[in-house]
Amino acid sequence: MAIQASPQFVALRRRHRRVTFLTLTAFSCWFMAYVLFVDYAPGIMTIQLLGKINVGLVLGIVQIVGVLTGSFLYYHFAKHVIDPQIDEIRRQAGVVQG
C-alpha cells in the first residue's frame, strides 16, 4: 500500500506506538506497585489517615482517577494530534471519507 509506505504514515505510526507504549508501561507499573503493596505491605495499606480512610483506600481512588485522567489525555491526544494527521494523509492520498 502506498499510504503505509509514506514517510508521514510511518512517522505517525511510530509516534502513536511510542505514546501508547509509554502510557501502558506507566500505568502497568503503577498498578503492579499497588498490587505488590496490597499483597506484601498490608501494614502500610491499613494505616489510618482520617477516620476510616486508610492508605489503601486513598491509593485505590488514585488508581481510578489515574485511569480516568489517562483515558482523557489519550482521547485529547488522539483527537488533536493523531486525527488531524490522519486526515492530512488521507487528503494527500486522495481518499474520500464517506
C-alpha positions as CSV (number, residue, x, y, z in Angstrom):
1,M,0.0,0.0,0.0
2,A,1.3,3.4,-0.9
3,I,-0.1,5.1,2.2
4,Q,1.6,2.7,4.6
5,A,4.9,3.3,2.9
6,S,4.7,7.1,3.1
7,P,7.1,8.9,5.5
8,Q,4.2,10.7,7.1
9,F,2.3,7.5,7.9
10,V,5.5,5.8,9.2
11,A,6.2,8.8,11.5
12,L,2.6,8.9,12.6
13,R,2.6,5.2,13.4
14,R,5.9,5.5,15.3
15,R,4.6,8.4,17.3
16,H,1.4,6.6,18.2
17,R,3.3,3.4,19.2
18,R,5.6,5.4,21.4
19,V,2.8,7.2,23.2
20,T,0.8,4.0,23.6
21,F,3.9,2.1,24.9
22,L,4.9,4.8,27.4
23,T,1.3,5.1,28.7
24,L,0.8,1.4,29.0
25,T,4.2,1.0,30.8
26,A,3.5,3.8,33.3
27,F,0.0,2.5,34.2
28,S,1.2,-1.1,34.4
29,C,4.0,-0.2,36.7
30,W,1.7,1.9,38.9
31,F,-0.9,-0.9,39.0
32,M,1.7,-3.6,39.8
33,A,3.1,-1.4,42.6
34,Y,-0.4,-1.1,44.1
35,V,-0.9,-4.9,43.9
36,L,2.5,-5.5,45.5
37,F,1.7,-3.1,48.3
38,V,-1.6,-4.8,48.9
39,D,0.0,-8.2,49.0
40,Y,3.3,-7.6,50.7
41,A,2.8,-4.4,52.8
42,P,-0.6,-4.7,54.4
43,G,0.7,-2.8,57.4
44,I,1.3,0.3,55.2
45,M,-2.1,-0.1,53.4
46,T,-4.0,-0.2,56.6
47,I,-2.6,3.0,58.1
48,Q,-5.5,5.2,59.1
49,L,-5.3,8.7,57.7
50,L,-8.7,10.2,58.6
51,G,-11.4,8.3,60.3
52,K,-12.0,5.1,58.4
53,I,-10.0,6.3,55.4
54,N,-6.7,4.5,55.1
55,V,-3.7,4.5,52.7
56,G,-5.1,1.5,50.7
57,L,-8.4,3.3,50.1
58,V,-6.6,6.5,49.0
59,L,-4.3,4.6,46.7
60,G,-7.3,2.7,45.2
61,I,-9.1,6.0,44.5
62,V,-5.9,7.4,43.0
63,Q,-5.9,4.3,40.7
64,I,-9.3,5.2,39.4
65,V,-8.5,8.9,39.0
66,G,-5.3,7.9,37.2
67,V,-7.1,5.7,34.7
68,L,-9.8,8.3,34.0
69,T,-7.1,11.0,33.6
70,G,-5.0,8.8,31.3
71,S,-8.1,8.0,29.2
72,F,-9.0,11.7,28.9
73,L,-5.4,12.6,27.9
74,Y,-5.2,9.8,25.3
75,Y,-8.5,10.9,23.9
76,H,-7.3,14.5,23.7
77,F,-4.0,13.4,22.1
78,A,-5.8,11.3,19.5
79,K,-8.4,14.0,18.7
80,H,-6.0,16.9,18.4
81,V,-2.7,15.3,17.2
82,I,-3.3,11.9,15.6
83,D,-6.7,12.5,13.9
84,P,-5.6,15.7,12.0
85,Q,-2.5,13.9,10.8
86,I,-4.6,11.0,9.6
87,D,-6.9,13.4,7.8
88,E,-4.0,15.1,6.1
89,I,-2.5,11.7,5.0
90,R,-5.9,10.7,3.6
91,R,-6.3,14.0,1.8
92,Q,-2.9,13.7,0.2
93,A,-3.6,10.2,-0.9
94,G,-7.0,11.2,-2.4
95,V,-9.0,9.0,-0.1
96,V,-12.6,10.3,0.2
97,Q,-14.2,9.8,3.6
98,G,-17.9,9.0,3.5
